[in-house]
C-alpha cells in the first residue's frame, strides 16, 4: 500500500498525469493490448518529458515499487503493466522529428510506429519497423525490430544510431557507437533491461515511390507446392523483396470466395520496395502459380501497407504465440504445420507464419549486437487470437503443440519480442556468450534489477 502522504507530495510536484486506483480513468489507463493480461498497478503515471521519468523512477525506488514501463503497450506477456507497482506510461511523449538532409529521425520514447512512418514518408524516407502502426517504437526497437523492409534495410536496431536512457539510479545517459558503446551493444536486442528509453535516433532510407504489396491465397492442399515456390523466390529474389508464407484459416469467412471462407488455406504475402516495374518481373512466378483463389498484390503507398493489420491486431483480443528461427524450410516441417492448422480451436484465428530472413540482416556480424539469430534462413511463428476466456487453455496448447516439433529444424537464437511466457529462459534467447556479456552490463547499470519487467537478465 502506498503511503498517502508521500504519494501526495510526489503528485503535487509531478509534471504529468498521476492516476490512482478507484479514479474513473484508472481502468482505461491500466489496460494493455493483449486481452489475456489483466493487472492492477498501484499507480499509473504519464510523464510529459524526461525530467518526469526521472522523478517517477526515483519515487518508485524510494517506495520500493515494482516498475513497469509502457510505450505502446503491446508486450505479449504483459510487461507493460504490473500488479501493485508503478506503470511509467510514456504515451504523452510522442512524435518524430525528421532531418531530411541527414536522413535521420529522432523519436520520443512513447512514439508509435505511425508517428515515425508518417513523418519519414512525408519527406520520402523510411525506417524499417514493424507491421502494426499502433505498436510502440520503444519495445519494438529494444527487442530488435522485425518488419517487411528487413531484407533491404535490416532490423530496426541496425538503423538505430543512438538512444537516451534514464538509468536505475535516475541518471540520464546516451548510448551510441561513440558514447557508452558497450551499453549500446546490449540495448540492441536486450534494451528493456537497462533503463527507460526516452529518445531514439534512427537512420532513414529513401523510399518515395509506391511499394508492391499483397497476398495470394491457395487451398491448403497446395501448401507443399506453394512452400517450395516461396523458398525458391526467397532465395533467388532481390533484397527489395520480402515474403511471408502462411497456413491459416480463411477469416473472416465473408471476405473470401464461396467454399474457401472459414477453411484452412495456404498463402504467400509479399512486399517489394523497389520500383513497380521491377516488382512485376520479380513476382511473375508467384502470380502465375495456380491460379490463386484470391489475390491482392498491387502497387500502393507504403503507409497503406503499414496500416492494413491495424484492425485485425486491434486492442483487447486475447493473444498467444511461440516462435523460432529456422535453418531451412523442409517439406516435413510444412506437412507438420499443415496438420496442426487443421486443429485450430473453433472460435479462434490461428496461423503458422514463415518470414524470409537473411540479406541485410545477415550482413551485420552476429556479435555486433545483443540480438541473436542473424544466421537463420527463416523465422517461424505460431500465433493465435481469440476472445472467449474459455478458450485460453486450448489456444495456448495449440501454439505450444504446434511448435514442439520444430526443435530439430531450429537455428540459434529467439526473437525476444515474441517470447510470450512472462519469464522465459533469457540464456536460451541470447546464447551463453552473449548472456554473460549482458549479465556484466546488467550488473553495471542495474545491479538491483529495478528493470525486471522484461525477459530478464538477472544480475
C-alpha positions in Angstrom: 0.0 0.0 0.0 1.4 3.4 -1.0 1.9 5.9 1.8 -0.7 8.6 1.2 1.4 11.5 2.3 4.4 10.5 0.1 2.1 9.9 -2.8 0.5 13.3 -2.4 3.9 15.0 -2.2 5.0 13.2 -5.4 1.8 14.0 -7.3 2.0 17.7 -6.3 5.4 18.0 -7.9 4.9 15.8 -10.9 4.6 17.5 -14.3 2.5 14.8 -16.0 -0.6 12.8 -15.0 -0.9 10.7 -11.9 -3.7 8.1 -12.0 -4.7 6.1 -8.9 -6.9 3.1 -8.4 -10.5 4.0 -8.0 -10.4 7.0 -10.3 -12.7 6.9 -13.3 -9.8 6.8 -15.8 -7.9 4.0 -14.0 -9.3 1.1 -15.8 -8.5 2.6 -19.2 -5.0 3.6 -18.0 -4.2 0.1 -16.8 -5.4 -1.7 -19.9 -2.8 -3.1 -22.4 -3.0 -4.5 -25.9 -3.2 -8.2 -25.0 -6.6 -9.0 -23.6 -5.1 -12.0 -21.7 -3.3 -9.5 -19.4 -5.4 -8.1 -16.5 -3.3 -6.4 -13.8 -3.9 -3.7 -11.3 -0.9 -1.4 -10.7 -0.8 0.7 -7.6 -0.2 3.8 -9.7 0.0 4.8 -13.3 2.0 7.9 -14.2 2.2 9.6 -17.6 5.3 11.8 -17.8 5.5 14.9 -20.1 9.2 14.5 -20.6 12.5 13.0 -19.4 12.6 15.0 -16.1 9.2 13.5 -15.2 10.5 10.0 -15.9 13.4 10.6 -13.6 11.0 11.8 -10.9 8.8 8.8 -11.3 11.7 6.4 -11.2 13.1 8.0 -8.0 9.7 7.8 -6.3 9.3 4.2 -7.3 12.7 3.3 -5.8 12.0 5.3 -2.6 8.7 3.4 -2.2 10.2 0.1 -3.3 7.7 -0.3 -6.1 7.9 -2.7 -9.0 8.5 -0.7 -12.1 6.8 -1.4 -15.5 7.5 0.8 -18.5 4.8 1.3 -21.1 5.5 2.6 -24.6 2.9 1.2 -27.0 1.5 -1.3 -24.5 2.0 -4.2 -26.9 4.2 -6.5 -24.8 2.7 -10.0 -25.4 3.3 -11.3 -21.9 2.2 -8.0 -20.4 5.4 -6.4 -19.3 3.8 -3.0 -19.9 2.0 -3.3 -16.6 2.2 -4.9 -13.2 0.3 -5.7 -10.1 0.6 -3.2 -7.2 3.6 -1.4 -8.6 4.0 1.7 -10.8 3.5 1.9 -14.5 5.5 4.6 -16.2 3.4 5.2 -19.3 5.2 7.2 -22.0 2.1 7.8 -24.1 2.3 11.6 -23.6 5.9 11.5 -25.0 5.0 11.1 -28.7 6.3 12.4 -32.0 9.1 12.1 -34.5 11.4 14.9 -35.8 12.9 14.3 -39.2 16.2 15.8 -40.6 15.8 15.2 -44.4 19.4 16.3 -45.1 21.0 13.9 -42.6 18.3 11.3 -43.3 17.7 10.8 -39.6 14.7 10.7 -37.2 14.5 11.4 -33.5 11.5 9.8 -31.8 10.3 10.4 -28.3 10.2 7.3 -26.1 6.4 6.9 -26.3 6.2 7.3 -30.1 4.2 4.8 -32.1 5.3 3.3 -35.5 2.7 5.5 -37.1 4.5 8.6 -35.8 7.8 7.6 -37.3 6.3 6.2 -40.6 4.1 9.3 -41.2 6.9 11.8 -40.5 9.5 10.0 -42.6 7.2 9.3 -45.6 6.2 13.0 -45.6 9.7 13.6 -47.0 10.2 10.4 -49.0 12.1 8.5 -46.3 11.6 5.3 -44.3 12.9 3.4 -41.4 12.4 -0.4 -41.2 9.9 -1.1 -38.4 7.1 -3.5 -37.6 3.8 -4.1 -39.3 1.1 -2.8 -36.9 1.1 1.0 -36.7 -0.1 1.3 -33.1 3.0 -0.6 -31.8 5.4 1.5 -29.8 8.8 2.2 -31.3 10.5 1.6 -27.9 9.5 -2.0 -27.3 9.9 -2.9 -31.0 13.4 -1.4 -31.2 14.8 -2.6 -27.8 14.0 -6.2 -28.8 15.4 -6.0 -32.3 12.6 -4.9 -34.7 11.4 -7.2 -37.4 9.4 -5.9 -40.4 8.8 -6.2 -44.1 11.7 -4.0 -45.2 14.2 -6.0 -43.2 15.9 -7.8 -46.2 16.7 -4.5 -47.8 17.4 -2.2 -44.8 18.0 -4.6 -41.9 16.3 -4.8 -38.5 15.2 -1.7 -36.7 18.3 -1.9 -34.4 20.5 -1.9 -37.4 19.2 1.6 -38.2 19.4 2.8 -34.6 22.1 5.5 -34.2 21.6 6.5 -30.5 19.3 6.1 -27.6 18.7 8.1 -24.4 18.1 6.2 -21.3 17.0 7.0 -17.7 19.0 4.5 -15.7 18.2 2.8 -12.4 19.9 5.5 -10.3 17.9 8.3 -12.0 20.8 9.3 -14.3 20.4 10.2 -18.0 22.8 8.6 -20.4 23.2 8.5 -24.2 24.3 5.2 -25.8 25.7 5.1 -29.3 28.7 3.7 -31.1 30.7 6.6 -29.6 29.1 7.0 -26.2 28.8 4.1 -23.9 29.3 1.7 -26.8 29.1 -1.5 -24.6 25.7 -0.3 -23.4 24.7 0.4 -27.0 25.6 -3.1 -27.9 23.3 -4.5 -25.2 20.4 -2.1 -25.9 20.2 -3.5 -29.4 18.3 -6.7 -28.5 18.0 -6.7 -24.7 17.4 -3.0 -24.1 14.5 -3.2 -21.7 16.8 -4.5 -19.1 18.9 -1.3 -18.7 16.7 1.7 -18.4 13.7 3.7 -19.6 14.3 4.7 -23.2 13.2 8.3 -23.6 14.6 9.1 -27.1 15.7 7.2 -30.2 17.7 8.4 -33.2 17.4 6.4 -36.4 19.0 6.4 -39.8 16.5 6.7 -42.7 16.4 5.5 -46.3 14.9 6.9 -49.5 11.5 5.4 -50.4 9.5 7.9 -52.4 7.6 5.6 -54.8 4.7 3.1 -54.3 5.7 -0.3 -52.9 4.1 -3.5 -54.3 2.3 -5.4 -51.6 -0.4 -8.1 -51.2 -1.2 -11.7 -50.8 -2.1 -14.7 -53.0 -4.3 -17.4 -51.5 -4.5 -21.1 -52.4 -6.3 -24.2 -51.0 -4.2 -25.7 -48.2 -3.9 -28.9 -50.3 -1.4 -27.0 -52.4 0.7 -25.9 -49.4 3.7 -28.1 -50.2 4.0 -26.7 -53.8 3.5 -23.2 -52.6 6.1 -23.5 -49.8 8.6 -24.8 -52.4 7.9 -21.8 -54.6 8.1 -19.5 -51.6 11.6 -20.8 -50.7 12.8 -20.6 -54.3 11.8 -17.0 -54.7 13.1 -16.0 -51.3 16.5 -17.5 -52.1 16.8 -16.0 -55.6 14.8 -12.8 -55.4 16.3 -9.4 -54.8 16.9 -7.7 -51.4 14.0 -5.5 -52.1 11.6 -8.5 -51.9 10.2 -9.7 -48.5 7.9 -12.8 -48.5 5.8 -14.5 -45.8 4.3 -18.0 -46.2 1.2 -18.6 -44.1 -1.0 -21.5 -43.1 -4.2 -20.2 -41.5 -8.0 -20.2 -41.6 -9.7 -18.0 -44.2 -11.2 -15.5 -41.8 -13.3 -13.5 -41.8 -15.2 -16.1 -43.9 -17.2 -13.4 -45.7 -14.0 -11.9 -47.1 -13.2 -15.0 -49.2 -14.8 -16.7 -52.1 -17.6 -19.3 -51.5 -16.2 -22.7 -50.5 -13.0 -21.1 -49.1 -14.2 -18.9 -46.2 -13.5 -20.4 -42.8 -11.4 -23.3 -44.2 -7.6 -23.8 -43.9 -5.7 -22.0 -46.6 -2.1 -21.5 -47.7 -1.0 -18.0 -48.7 2.1 -16.0 -49.6 2.3 -12.3 -48.8 4.9 -10.0 -50.3 6.3 -6.6 -50.1 8.6 -5.3 -52.8 10.1 -1.9 -52.0 11.7 -1.5 -55.5 10.2 0.2 -58.5 6.9 -1.3 -59.6 8.3 -2.4 -62.9 11.0 -4.5 -61.2 8.4 -5.9 -58.8 6.2 -7.0 -61.7 9.2 -9.0 -63.0 10.3 -10.4 -59.7 6.8 -11.6 -58.7 5.8 -13.1 -62.1 6.3 -16.7 -61.0 4.3 -16.2 -57.8 1.4 -14.5 -59.5 1.4 -17.1 -62.3 1.2 -20.1 -59.9 -2.2 -21.6 -59.5 -4.4 -19.8 -60.4 -4.9 -18.5 -56.8 -8.4 -18.5 -55.3 -7.8 -14.9 -54.2 -5.1 -12.3 -54.7 -4.4 -8.7 -53.7 -0.9 -7.9 -54.9 -0.7 -4.4 -56.3 1.2 -1.1 -56.1 0.2 1.0 -53.1 1.6 3.7 -50.8 3.9 2.3 -48.1 1.7 3.9 -45.4 -1.3 2.0 -46.7 0.5 -1.3 -46.3 1.7 -0.3 -42.8 -1.9 0.1 -41.6 -3.5 -3.0 -43.1 -3.1 -5.1 -40.0 -4.3 -2.5 -37.5 -7.9 -3.7 -37.3 -7.1 -7.5 -37.1 -4.5 -6.6 -34.5 -6.7 -4.3 -32.5 -6.5 -3.9 -28.8 -8.4 -6.2 -26.5 -8.2 -9.6 -28.2 -6.5 -12.4 -26.3 -3.2 -13.5 -28.0 -0.5 -16.0 -27.6 2.4 -17.2 -29.7 5.6 -19.2 -30.0 8.4 -18.7 -32.5 11.8 -19.9 -33.6 14.4 -19.2 -36.2 14.9 -21.9 -38.9 17.9 -23.2 -40.7 15.7 -24.2 -43.7 12.1 -24.9 -44.5 11.9 -28.7 -45.3 8.9 -30.5 -46.6 8.3 -32.4 -43.4 8.1 -29.2 -41.4 5.5 -27.8 -43.8 3.5 -31.0 -43.5 3.6 -30.8 -39.7 2.3 -27.2 -39.8 -0.5 -28.2 -42.2 -1.6 -30.9 -39.9 -1.7 -28.5 -36.9 -3.6 -25.9 -38.9 -6.5 -28.3 -39.2 -6.6 -28.3 -35.4 -7.0 -24.6 -34.7 -9.6 -24.4 -31.9 -13.1 -23.4 -33.1 -13.7 -19.8 -32.3 -10.1 -18.7 -32.7 -8.0 -17.4 -35.5 -4.6 -19.1 -35.7 -1.8 -19.3 -38.2 1.7 -20.6 -38.8 3.8 -17.8 -40.4 7.2 -18.2 -42.1 9.1 -15.0 -42.9 12.0 -14.7 -45.3 15.2 -13.7 -43.4 18.8 -13.0 -44.3 20.2 -10.4 -46.7 20.7 -7.1 -44.9 20.1 -8.8 -41.6 22.9 -11.3 -42.1 25.3 -8.7 -43.4 25.6 -7.4 -39.8 28.1 -9.6 -37.8 26.4 -11.8 -35.2 28.4 -10.3 -32.4 27.7 -6.7 -33.4 24.6 -6.5 -31.3 22.9 -8.5 -28.4 20.3 -9.7 -30.9 20.8 -13.4 -31.7 19.6 -15.1 -34.8 21.1 -13.4 -37.9 22.3 -16.6 -39.4 18.8 -18.1 -39.8 17.1 -18.6 -43.2 13.6 -18.1 -41.9 11.6 -17.0 -38.9 8.6 -19.2 -37.9 5.8 -18.3 -35.6 2.6 -20.0 -34.4 0.2 -17.2 -33.5 -3.4 -17.4 -32.2 -6.0 -14.8 -31.3 -9.4 -15.3 -29.6 -11.9 -13.5 -27.4 -13.6 -16.2 -25.3 -11.8 -16.8 -21.9 -12.9 -20.5 -22.1 -10.5 -20.9 -25.0 -7.5 -19.7 -23.1 -6.2 -23.2 -22.4 -6.9 -24.8 -25.8 -5.4 -21.8 -27.7 -2.2 -21.8 -25.7 -1.9 -25.5 -26.1 -2.4 -25.3 -29.8 0.5 -22.9 -30.3 2.8 -24.9 -27.9 2.0 -28.2 -29.6 2.5 -26.8 -33.0 6.0 -25.5 -32.1 7.0 -28.6 -30.0 8.2 -30.4 -33.1 10.3 -27.6 -34.5 13.4 -28.2 -32.4 15.3 -30.3 -35.0 15.0 -27.6 -37.6 15.7 -24.6 -35.4 18.6 -22.2 -35.7 20.3 -20.4 -32.8 18.5 -17.6 -31.0 15.0 -16.3 -30.4 13.3 -13.0 -31.2 12.8 -11.7 -27.7 9.7 -9.7 -28.5 7.9 -13.0 -29.4 8.5 -14.7 -26.1 5.0 -14.9 -24.7 5.9 -16.5 -21.3 6.3 -13.8 -18.7 9.5 -15.4 -17.5 11.3 -17.0 -20.5 14.8 -18.5 -20.5 16.9 -15.5 -21.4 20.1 -17.5 -21.7 18.4 -19.6 -24.4 17.3 -16.4 -26.2 20.9 -15.0 -26.4 23.2 -17.9 -26.0 25.8 -18.4 -23.3 28.4 -16.0 -24.6 26.1 -13.0 -25.2 24.2 -13.8 -22.0 27.4 -13.5 -19.9 28.2 -10.2 -21.6 24.6 -8.9 -20.9 25.0 -10.1 -17.3 28.0 -7.8 -16.9 26.1 -4.9 -18.4 23.2 -5.6 -16.1 25.4 -5.6 -13.0 27.0 -2.4 -14.1 23.8 -0.4 -15.0 21.0 -2.1 -12.9 22.5 -4.1 -10.1 19.3 -4.0 -8.1 17.2 -5.3 -11.0 14.9 -2.3 -11.0 14.1 -3.1 -14.6 12.9 -6.7 -14.3 9.5 -6.5 -16.1 11.1 -8.0 -19.2 12.8 -11.2 -20.4 15.1 -10.6 -17.5 18.9 -10.7 -17.3 19.0 -11.3 -13.6 22.1 -9.7 -12.0 
